[in-house]
Amino acid sequence: MNNDLLFDFIVDKENKTIHITREFDAGLALVWQAWTTAGLLDQWWGPQPWRAETKTMDFREGGHWLYAMVSPEGEKHWAKTDFVSIVKERSFSSKGGISDENGTLNPAFPQNLWENTFVVVDHKVRVDMVLTYDTVADLEKEIEMGFKEGMTIDFQQLDQLLSTLKK
C-alpha cells in the first residue's frame, strides 16, 4: 500500500460541494479504464464487505450506469448515474443518486453532479472530483451516510486492483 498518494477531501457547504483529490500509482489509460468499465468498477466500487454489481452500463454521453451495492447477505441498494459529458482519458461528468432496480431515482436521497478530471502528475494519475449537491441538507445527508469513509475504502480497493492490473 502506497501511503504517499495524495488524498484530499474538502467539504464546502457554502457552494454545496465536496472536492476530492486522489492520486493513483498507475498509468492514465489504466486508471481511466478502472473508472469507466463495468467489470473493473464492480471490483473496487463499494466498500468491503459490500460490493458493486452492475446491471447495465453504457459509457457514453447520454448513457448511464445502473448498479446495486450488494451486502454480504445479498441485500441490494440500487443507484443510477447518467453520463453528461465525456472527454476520453481527460474527464467525465455524471448526475445521479439512489434509485430502484429499474433506474428510477429516489428523490428522498441526495443526488449530485459528479465531475471527474484525470491529470498525469509524475508517473501517477491525479483524479480531481467535484460533487455538487442541490442543497446543503443533501450534502450533509451524504456525509452522514458515511460517504468519506466509503470512498476512502473504495480508493484503497482501487489501489489494490491497479497494482494487480499493472503486472
N, C-alpha and C positions, 0 to 999 in steps of 0.2 A: 504494500500500500504506500503510495507516494503522498506524504503529508505536506509536500512543498507546493501542491497545487492550490492556486488562488480560489477562494470561496468567499464571496461577499453576499450578504442578504440584507437589503435595506428596505424598510417599510416607510413609505411616505404618505401619511394619511391626508395631508393637505391636497395632494394630487391623486389620491386614491390608487396608488401604485405599489407594487413590490418589484424591486430591481434586484435580480440575482446575477452575479458574475461567477462563472466557474470555469476553470481550466481543465483540460483533459490531455493526458500524455499519449497522443496518437495523432495520426495524420488527418488532414481535413476530410478527405474522401471517406475514411472510416468513421469519423465522428458524425459526419452528415448522414451516412447510411444508418448508423445506430439510432438516430433521431427520426428517420423518415421511412423505415422499413418495418412492417408489422412483425415479422418473425424475430427481429432484433429488439424492437420495443418491448415485446412480450417477455424478453429475458431480463430486462432491467427496470422497466416502469412498474412501480408498485412495490412499496417497501415490504420486505420479507417480515412475517411469514405470508403476507398477501402476495398476489402476483397478478399481472395483467393478462387478459385473454382477448385478443382481437376477434370481433365478429366480422367486421368489414373495414377495409381501408382503401381509399382511393386518393393517393397523394398527388393532387393537382389542384390548381386554383378552382374553387367551386366544388371540390371533392370533400370527403370527410373521413374521420376515423371514429368508429363506434366500437367500444371495448368495455369489458367488465373488469372490475377489481374483484378478484376471487379470494375468499378467505380460505384458511386451511380446511374448514368444514364444507367448503363448496358453495357458500353463500356468495351471491353476485350483486355488486353495486355497479350500475351502468353509468357510462359517461360518453358524451359525444363532443367532438370538436370539428368545426367546419374550417377548411383551409381557405384563407382570404387572399394571401399573396405568397408567391414562391419565387426566389431567385436562387437557382441551383448553386449549392455549396457556399452561399453568402447569407441568405436569410429566408425565413418564412414566418408568417403570422397566421393565427387561428383564433376562432372565437367559439367558446363552448362552456360546458358545465355538466352537472349531474343530469342524467336522462333516464328514460325507461329502456327496455331492451330493443325497442324499435327506433330509438334515437330522438324521441320527443323530450325536449329539455324540461326540467322541473324548475319552475320559477321560484320555488321555496328555497332553493340553494343558490349560492353565489355563481355568477357567470363572469367570465373575463375575456378580454382581448389579450392574447399571449403573443409577443413579438420576440423572435429569436434571431440573433445576429452571430455569425460564425467568423472569427478572426484568427488567423495564424500568427502566433507570437512565439519566437524562439523554439521552433520544432514542436510546439504544443498548439492546441486549439482552445481559444477562449470563447465561450458561449455567453453572450450578453442576453439576458432575458428581462423583458419588461412586461409585467402583468398589470393591466388596467381594469379596475372594477367600476361598476355603475355607481356604487355608494360606498361610503366609509364602513357602514354596517356590514356590507358584503365582504369587504376586505378583512374586517375584524373576525367575521364568522369563519372565513377560510383559514385564518391563522389559528383560531380556537380549535378547528378540526384537525390540527397537527400538521399543517402544510409544510412548515420549515423542517420539522423532524422527518417527515416522509420524504421530502426532496433530498435531504442530507443522505438518507439511506439509499434512495434511488441512485444518486450520483456515485456513491461507493460501489453499488452494484454495476453501474456503467463502467467505472474504472476497471473492475474485475473482468467484465466482458471484453472491453477493449484490449486488455493485456493478453487475453487468450486469442483474440482475433488477429493480433499483430504477429503472432508466432508463425 
